[in-house]
């Protein structure tokens, strides 16, 4: 959806919709019932989609942080600091000026 927001009620649905819609950013919780946010990130990378991923978690362990970093995902801890969340989203979707 251009200029809008789309969501999937199940993480597996989100992974299946990528090629059919334009996605600018994926925001996912790390712990979900069917597919973890880390697994979503792995799927995005495996599909070679150039979609930034922001993960949120209430349990920011060293292992989770390292896994997110290896996958190129930004990790934020809950409770979310809304300013930090806004910065993460803007950094992910607003093109940086080079020069």
CORDA-V94612 format. One record per run of one state. SS is the DSSP state (H for helix, E for strand, C for the rest). FROM is the first residue (numbers start at 1). LEN is the number of residues. Records with the same first field share a line. If there is no record, write none. Layout:
BEGIN
SS = FROM-LEN, FROM-LEN
END
This chain:
BEGIN
C = 1-10, 21-4, 30-7, 47-5, 58-4, 71-3, 78-4, 94-6
H = 11-10, 37-10, 62-9, 82-12
E = 25-5, 52-6, 74-4
END
